[in-house]
Amino acid sequence: MIGPFSQYLAAVEKDLRAEYRSLLHGNLYLTILDWYTDGVAPEEASVRIKNALEG
């Protein structure tokens, strides 16, 4: 795992547009927690979110 989850969440959040950040603490929280436990890099998590939201 990559440090504490709060640090991971902050690292994912820093690469996202402001309007996407609220999703991290709501609808996407459990998905991001799953990626964290699976060892997905924060940068990859950000890319996955961007791809899903921007198509």
Secondary structure as GFF3:
##gff-version 3
##sequence-region A 1 55
A	DSSP	alpha_helix	5	14	.	.	.	ID=ss1
A	DSSP	alpha_helix	18	24	.	.	.	ID=ss2
A	DSSP	alpha_helix	29	38	.	.	.	ID=ss3
A	DSSP	alpha_helix	42	54	.	.	.	ID=ss4
###
